[in-house]
Each structure stands twice: as C-alpha cells, then as structure tokens.
Amino acid sequence: MKATKLLILSLFSTVFLSFTPINKKYIVVDAGHGGNDFGSNFNGHSEKDITLSIAKEIKKINETQDKYEVILTRDSDIYSQLKERTDLINKLNPEMVISLHVNSSPEKESTKQGPEIFVQNSDSSKKLAEKIMQKFTSSTVKGETNLHILRESKSPTVLVELGFINNTQDRTYMTSTEGQKEIAQKFIEVINEN
C-alpha cells in the first residue's frame, strides 16, 4: 500500500513539475463603430462592416500563433459605448490596443489616400505607430489627438484610419477579401514583432 502511494505521488510530481502553464498576453483589436453607428458610409459600404471584417480576420490569422491572444471589443454588428470598450481594455491590461477605423473626406471622390495613425502621448504608443507605418508604407502618423480610446486606455494604443472610404483605390482594397487578408496579416506582423 505504501509503495503504491509512493508510486502515485512520484507520477503526480513528475507530471506536475513537467507542466508549464501558458500565460498568454492579450492584444485588443477594436473594430470602430457598430450597430446603429455606421461610421463613414459610401456607395453601400460602411466603416462598421469594414472594421469588423478586418478585426475578425486578424483574430483568425492569430489563432495559429501562440504568443498573444487577440481579444475583439466586438465580434458582431453591435454598438458598445466607448467607455465600455476602454473599461474592457483597462481590465485586460493588454500589451497593445489597435483601434480600426475608416476615414472620409468632404469631397465626393477623395484624392486623399492611405492610412493615418493617431497616437497617445506615450513613447510605447509612438513606437507602435512607427511599426505600423513601416508595414503600411503609404501611411502617415498624424500625432496625438484627444480621442476617447487614446485618452482613456492605459495600455499602448493607436487608432488607425485604414484608408479613405470615398477614395476608389482605398475602398476597393479595404472591401476586397484579398485586401482585408493583407491588412490583417500586416497587423499580425506588427503584433508578433512586439
């Protein structure tokens, strides 16, 4: 009986000591707008749908990684208050937050093109923006601005306007399956460089 207990204890100790818990770190991807809040709209395309599709693609591609777990602030067409989003972010304390949006300009067909990145007043947010800018070569860092998600998030956060919905080239790219996969892959590369 004593030998059996020792054998069980020995086996348990071996299994327990060889087990290494996986401590995943979080990345939050915020798909801007949602529900009754369409964001920018043009020719039947809406910001809320574009950002959600790309956010879901980022999460899907990331499932093959094991460094970070991507958490979406929304995974369906729902509206949540900005405070709810930043409360979730601050509760999770992620490594970074990427808030996805789609730009628009006043003219019917925009000559403005490419991503724009807004940052917090922190070195880590600015470094994250620089990494994104390297992946999206036509992007520009617009600097600090008083947007809720940048102001209230305690983690390094950037808000990325992915392109102009009323620019034909940007819109075609952002709404195509291939374009959305490419955009998502670029963000995965940024995430994995962290």
N, C-alpha and C positions, 0 to 999 in steps of 0.2 A: 504494500500500500504506500509506504514511504517512498519507494523507488518510483512508483507511478506518479506521485505528486511532484517529485523532483524532475522527472522527465517532462511533465506538463509545464512546470514552471520554467524549465530550460527552453522548451519550444516557444512558450509565450515570450520570454525575454528576447530570444533570437528574432522573432517576428517583430516585436515591438521596437527593438533597437534598430532594426533594418528599415523601419518605416520612417520616411521623411515626409512630413506634412507639406503640402503645396500651399504656399502663401501667395496667391495671385494678387497682383496690384491692379487697380482699376484705371481705365481711361473712360471718360464720359464724352459721348458724342450727342450733341444737342441739335436735333432737327428743328429748325426755326418754324414758328407759326403752328398751324394745325387747327382742325375743326372748323369753326366759323371764321377763323382768321386765316385768310388765303395768302397773305403777304402779297408780293408782286404777282401780277397776272398779265398774260399776253397771249393772244391767239389760242385760247383754250388751255394754256399751260399755266400752272400756278406754283409759286415758290414752295408752298407747304408740301406739295407732292414731290417736287424735285429733291428737296432736302431730305424728306423721309426715305425716298428710294436710295439715295446715296448713303445715308446713315445705316440703313439695313444692309447694304452691300459691304460697308466697312465691317460691320459686325459679322457678317457671313464669312468674309475672307479671313478675319481674325480668328475664327474658330479653329483654324489649322495651326495657330500659334499657341504657345503655352506660357508666354512671358506676362501678358496682360489679359484681363477680362474687359471687354468693351461693354459698357452699360449705356443704353439709349434713354434719353429723357422722355421720349415717346416712341412707341413701335407700331402705332396705328394713327389713323386720322382723328386725333383728339386734340382738344385745346387744354393746355395747362397754364396756369398763371406763372409769370416769370419768377415770383417768389417761391412757388412750389419747386421749380426747376433748380433754383440756387440752393434751396433747403436740402434737396436730394444730393446735390453736388457736395455741399459742405458736410453732410452726414457721411458720405462715402470717402471724402478726402482723397480724390484721385490724383494720379501722377500728372494728369493734364486734362483740360477740357477744350474740346473743339466744337464751337457753335457754328452750324452751317446755315447760310442764308443765300439769297439770290438778289442781285442788285437790279435797279431800274433807273433810267434817266428820263427827264421830262419829255424829250422828243419822241415822236412815234417810232422811228427806227434809229436806234442809238449808234453813234460812231464810237462811243466808249466801249471798251472791251477788256476782258480779262479779270482775274480775281483781285480783290482788295482785302487786306488783312488789317484788323483793328486789334490793338493790344492793351493790356493793363499797364499800369506804371510799375512794372517789376522786371528785373533782368531775366527771370526764367520765362516770362511771357514773351519778351522780346526775342529771346533765343529760339523759342518755339516758332515764332513768326518767321525768323530767318531760315529755319529748316524747311518750313512750308514754302517760302519764297524760292528756295533752291529747287524744289520739286515742280512747282508751278512757275516756270521761267518767265511768263508774261505778267506775273503778279506784282503788286506794289504793297508795301507796308504803309498804311495810312496814319499810323501812330495811335496815341491814346485818345480815347473818347469816353464820354460819360454814359455808357450803355449799361443797363442793369446787370447783365450777366458778367460783364467785365468788372464792374464796381463791387458786386456782392459776392462773387466767387472767391474763396480763399486759396484755391489751387491755381497753378499757372493756367491761364485761359486766353484763348484767341477767338475772335469772331471773324469768320471767313465768308466774304461775299464771293461766291463761286464764279460769278460772271454776270453779264447783263442779260436779263430775260428779253429785252427788246433789241438785242443785237443778234442778227440772224446766225452768225457763226457760233457765238456763245450758246444761244438757245438750242441749236441743233446738237451741239456737243453735250450739253448738260441733260438733254432729254433722251438721248440715244442710249440704248443698253450698253453699247461698247464704251461710250464716253463716261457713263456712270461707273462702269467697272474700272476704267483707267483712273478716274478721280479717286475712287475708293482705294485703289492699290497705292496711289501716291501717299494718301494719308496713312496707310498701313506701314509704308516705308518710313515715314516720319515717326510714327509711334515706336517702331522697332529700333530706331536709332537712339531712342531716349535711354 
